[in-house]
Amino acid sequence: MGGLDRLGTKLQRNGKKTAGSAKGEGRKRVHRPPQADISPWTEALFAAEILLLHATPTYYGFGVPRGDDSAVVIIPGFLGTDLYLMELHAWLGRIGYRPYFSGIGINAECPNLLIQRHLSETIDRARRETGRRIHLIGHSLGGVIARSVAGQRPRDIASVITLASPIRGTVTSRTVFHATEAIRHRILQEHGQGVLPDCYTGRCTCNFLDSLKRDVPHSMVETAIYTRDDGIVDWRYCMTRNPEVDFEVPGTHIGMAFNPSAYSIVAERLAMAQSQHRV
């Protein structure tokens, strides 16, 4: 009897385990995008890039091509606002362009809604006030948004420049992943059926991601500036894989908005675009 009791107890345990496994299999699997083994601590060095920028002739407009008063709309990165792009805004004005802040507020919203409700209005105003095609410069997620707008409005955009922007997919650190998940849940709670269920993921089927997949027309000058020392996203996803378009610079992800090497490339590429789109 004791042996039968032990056997019965064992069968009961196995049954509970099997039931638990079946229950687990019935749960919906949570899709998690790839996460890179990236250390964000190196990003603290961005402060040195600001100091270095102020010590270079490029910052004061020396040794770089002059602008033609055409409009340049600048777009901030994830969780950022136009405020931290003030250095870039002022510099663009010094070298002869007419800079415009994006007007999107905090970049912590469905990109499709940011474009529809804010950025498109800024682009329309810049286009109207200058009477020319405009240039887009975006930092990090702002560059992904800029690249999407370029796909949506090829007749209005003369050039698009991305600064440390993962335009070919999002592979980031765990810290950033958790932050994006928090933003995603807030978006779904706030907008409900006003956004798609996969909003803020690479699986979304909105116009934002659809436009991002389109090729940039030959009439538009495209530039992707990246750094191998990126502590936020995998730098390989910030390239187009076209050596005539991709430019590597030393520095950090955050510091790309203040990077003197990046500024020099921006000036050269804007000059190239303006020579192709003279009215």
C-alpha positions as CSV (number, residue, x, y, z in Angstrom):
1,M,0.0,0.0,0.0
2,G,2.8,2.4,0.8
3,G,4.2,1.9,-2.7
4,L,0.9,2.6,-4.3
5,D,0.4,5.7,-2.2
6,R,3.8,7.0,-3.4
7,L,2.9,6.2,-7.0
8,G,-0.4,8.0,-6.7
9,T,1.3,11.1,-5.2
10,K,3.8,11.1,-8.0
11,L,1.1,10.9,-10.7
12,Q,-0.8,13.7,-9.1
13,R,2.3,15.9,-9.1
14,N,3.0,15.1,-12.7
15,G,-0.6,15.9,-13.6
16,K,-0.3,19.3,-11.9
17,K,3.0,20.0,-13.8
18,T,1.5,19.0,-17.1
19,A,-1.6,21.2,-16.5
20,G,0.7,24.1,-15.6
21,S,2.7,23.6,-18.8
22,A,-0.4,23.5,-20.9
23,K,-1.6,26.7,-19.3
24,G,1.7,28.3,-20.0
25,E,1.6,27.3,-23.6
26,G,-1.8,29.0,-24.0
27,R,-0.4,32.3,-22.9
28,K,0.3,34.9,-25.6
29,R,4.0,35.2,-26.3
30,V,5.4,38.7,-25.7
31,H,7.5,39.9,-28.7
32,R,10.7,41.5,-27.6
33,P,12.9,43.2,-30.1
34,P,16.7,42.3,-30.2
35,Q,18.7,43.9,-27.4
36,A,22.3,44.8,-27.8
37,D,25.0,44.4,-25.2
38,I,25.7,48.1,-25.0
39,S,27.1,50.1,-22.1
40,P,25.4,53.5,-21.7
41,W,28.0,54.7,-19.2
42,T,30.3,56.0,-22.0
43,E,27.5,58.5,-22.9
44,A,28.6,60.7,-20.0
45,L,31.5,61.8,-22.2
46,F,29.0,63.9,-24.3
47,A,29.8,66.9,-22.1
48,A,33.4,66.9,-23.5
49,E,32.0,67.1,-27.0
50,I,30.2,70.3,-26.1
51,L,33.4,71.8,-24.9
52,L,35.3,70.6,-27.9
53,L,32.6,72.1,-30.2
54,H,33.0,75.5,-28.7
55,A,36.8,75.3,-29.3
56,T,36.6,74.6,-33.0
57,P,36.5,77.1,-35.9
58,T,33.5,75.1,-37.3
59,Y,31.3,76.3,-34.5
60,Y,31.9,79.9,-35.4
61,G,31.2,79.2,-39.1
62,F,34.9,79.3,-40.3
63,G,36.0,76.8,-42.9
64,V,32.6,75.5,-43.8
65,P,30.4,76.2,-46.8
66,R,27.9,79.1,-46.5
67,G,24.1,78.5,-46.6
68,D,21.7,80.1,-49.0
69,D,19.0,81.0,-46.4
70,S,17.0,77.8,-47.1
71,A,15.1,76.2,-44.3
72,V,16.4,73.4,-42.1
73,V,14.0,71.7,-39.7
74,I,15.7,69.9,-36.8
75,I,14.0,67.1,-34.9
76,P,15.0,65.9,-31.4
77,G,15.6,62.3,-30.3
78,F,13.8,59.9,-27.9
79,L,12.5,61.7,-24.8
80,G,14.1,64.9,-26.0
81,T,12.7,68.3,-26.8
82,D,13.8,71.1,-29.2
83,L,15.6,72.7,-26.3
84,Y,18.7,70.6,-26.4
85,L,19.1,71.3,-30.1
86,M,19.6,75.1,-29.5
87,E,23.3,74.8,-30.2
88,L,22.6,73.2,-33.6
89,H,19.9,75.7,-34.3
90,A,22.1,78.7,-33.6
91,W,25.0,77.2,-35.6
92,L,22.8,76.7,-38.7
93,G,21.8,80.3,-38.5
94,R,25.4,81.4,-38.2
95,I,26.4,79.6,-41.4
96,G,23.6,81.1,-43.4
97,Y,20.5,78.8,-43.1
98,R,17.1,79.5,-41.7
99,P,16.6,76.9,-38.9
100,Y,13.3,75.8,-37.6
101,F,12.6,73.8,-34.4
102,S,10.3,70.8,-35.0
103,G,7.6,72.0,-32.6
104,I,6.8,68.4,-31.6
105,G,7.3,68.9,-27.9
106,I,8.7,65.9,-26.0
107,N,9.6,63.1,-28.4
108,A,7.6,60.4,-26.4
109,E,4.6,59.9,-28.6
110,C,3.4,57.9,-31.5
111,P,5.7,59.1,-34.4
112,N,2.8,59.0,-36.8
113,L,0.8,61.4,-34.6
114,L,3.8,63.7,-34.0
115,I,4.2,64.0,-37.8
116,Q,0.5,64.6,-38.4
117,R,-0.2,67.0,-35.6
118,H,3.0,69.0,-35.3
119,L,5.9,68.3,-37.7
120,S,3.9,68.6,-40.9
121,E,2.7,72.1,-39.8
122,T,6.3,73.2,-39.2
123,I,7.4,71.8,-42.6
124,D,4.5,73.5,-44.4
125,R,5.4,76.9,-42.7
126,A,9.1,76.5,-43.6
127,R,8.3,75.7,-47.2
128,R,5.9,78.6,-47.4
129,E,8.2,81.2,-45.9
130,T,11.3,80.2,-48.0
131,G,9.6,79.1,-51.2
132,R,12.1,76.2,-51.5
133,R,12.5,72.6,-50.7
134,I,13.6,72.2,-47.1
135,H,16.3,70.2,-45.3
136,L,15.6,67.8,-42.4
137,I,18.1,67.0,-39.7
138,G,17.1,64.5,-37.0
139,H,19.0,63.2,-34.0
140,S,18.5,59.6,-32.9
141,L,14.7,58.8,-33.1
142,G,14.3,62.3,-34.6
143,G,16.4,61.1,-37.5
144,V,14.1,58.1,-38.0
145,I,11.2,60.5,-38.1
146,A,13.0,62.7,-40.6
147,R,13.7,59.7,-42.8
148,S,10.1,58.7,-42.7
149,V,8.9,62.3,-43.7
150,A,11.4,62.2,-46.5
151,G,9.7,59.1,-47.8
152,Q,6.3,60.7,-47.5
153,R,7.1,64.1,-49.0
154,P,9.9,63.7,-51.6
155,R,8.8,66.8,-53.5
156,D,9.2,69.0,-50.4
157,I,12.5,67.7,-49.1
158,A,15.9,68.6,-50.5
159,S,18.0,66.6,-48.1
160,V,17.7,64.4,-45.0
161,I,20.5,64.0,-42.5
162,T,20.3,61.5,-39.6
163,L,22.6,61.7,-36.6
164,A,23.0,58.3,-34.8
165,S,19.6,57.2,-35.9
166,P,18.7,53.5,-36.1
167,I,17.0,53.8,-39.5
168,R,17.3,50.1,-40.3
169,G,15.8,48.7,-37.1
170,T,16.0,49.1,-33.4
171,V,18.6,47.2,-31.5
172,T,19.2,49.0,-28.2
173,S,20.3,48.5,-24.6
174,R,18.0,47.0,-22.0
175,T,17.6,50.4,-20.3
176,V,16.3,52.1,-23.4
177,F,14.2,49.1,-24.2
178,H,12.4,49.3,-20.9
179,A,11.9,53.1,-21.4
180,T,10.4,52.6,-24.8
181,E,8.0,49.9,-23.4
182,A,6.8,52.3,-20.8
183,I,6.1,54.9,-23.4
184,R,4.4,52.3,-25.6
185,H,2.0,51.4,-22.8
186,R,1.2,55.0,-22.1
187,I,0.4,55.6,-25.8
188,L,-1.9,52.7,-25.9
189,Q,-3.7,53.7,-22.7
190,E,-4.0,57.4,-23.8
191,H,-5.1,56.9,-27.4
192,G,-6.8,53.5,-27.3
193,Q,-8.2,52.7,-30.7
194,G,-6.7,55.9,-32.1
195,V,-3.5,54.1,-32.6
196,L,-2.7,50.6,-34.0
197,P,-2.2,47.7,-31.5
198,D,1.5,47.4,-32.4
199,C,2.2,51.2,-32.2
200,Y,5.8,52.0,-31.1
201,T,7.1,48.7,-32.3
202,G,8.8,47.5,-35.6
203,R,5.6,45.5,-36.3
204,C,3.3,48.5,-36.7
205,T,1.7,48.9,-40.1
206,C,1.2,52.7,-39.9
207,N,2.2,55.2,-42.5
208,F,5.3,56.2,-40.4
209,L,7.0,52.8,-40.8
210,D,5.7,52.2,-44.3
211,S,7.3,55.5,-45.4
212,L,10.5,54.6,-43.6
213,K,10.9,51.6,-45.9
214,R,10.8,53.6,-49.1
215,D,13.9,54.4,-51.0
216,V,15.1,58.0,-50.9
217,P,14.8,59.4,-54.5
218,H,18.0,60.4,-56.3
219,S,16.9,64.0,-56.3
220,M,17.3,64.1,-52.5
221,V,20.7,64.1,-50.7
222,E,20.7,61.5,-48.0
223,T,23.3,61.5,-45.2
224,A,23.7,59.0,-42.3
225,I,26.2,60.0,-39.6
226,Y,27.1,57.4,-37.0
227,T,29.6,56.5,-34.3
228,R,31.0,53.1,-33.4
229,D,31.1,54.2,-29.7
230,D,27.3,54.6,-29.6
231,G,26.2,53.7,-26.1
232,I,22.5,53.8,-26.8
233,V,21.8,51.9,-30.0
234,D,23.7,49.4,-32.2
235,W,25.7,51.6,-34.5
236,R,25.3,49.1,-37.4
237,Y,21.6,50.0,-37.7
238,C,22.5,53.7,-38.1
239,M,24.0,53.1,-41.5
240,T,22.4,52.9,-45.0
241,R,25.2,50.5,-46.2
242,N,25.9,53.0,-49.0
243,P,29.5,54.3,-48.5
244,E,28.6,57.5,-50.4
245,V,26.0,58.3,-47.8
246,D,27.4,56.9,-44.5
247,F,29.9,58.9,-42.5
248,E,31.6,57.7,-39.3
249,V,32.7,60.1,-36.6
250,P,34.2,59.7,-33.2
251,G,32.0,60.5,-30.2
252,T,28.9,59.4,-28.3
253,H,25.2,58.9,-29.2
254,I,24.0,61.9,-27.1
255,G,26.9,64.0,-28.1
256,M,26.1,63.7,-31.8
257,A,24.0,66.8,-31.4
258,F,27.1,68.7,-30.5
259,N,29.8,66.8,-32.4
260,P,32.1,69.1,-34.3
261,S,33.0,66.4,-36.9
262,A,29.3,65.8,-37.5
263,Y,28.7,69.6,-37.9
264,S,31.4,69.8,-40.6
265,I,29.8,66.9,-42.5
266,V,26.4,68.5,-42.1
267,A,27.6,71.8,-43.6
268,E,29.2,70.0,-46.6
269,R,26.1,67.9,-47.3
270,L,23.7,70.8,-47.0
271,A,25.9,72.7,-49.5
272,M,25.7,69.7,-51.9
273,A,21.9,69.7,-51.6
274,Q,21.5,73.4,-52.2
275,S,23.6,73.2,-55.3
276,Q,21.2,70.6,-56.7
277,H,18.0,72.4,-55.8
278,R,18.7,76.0,-56.8
279,V,15.4,77.8,-57.7
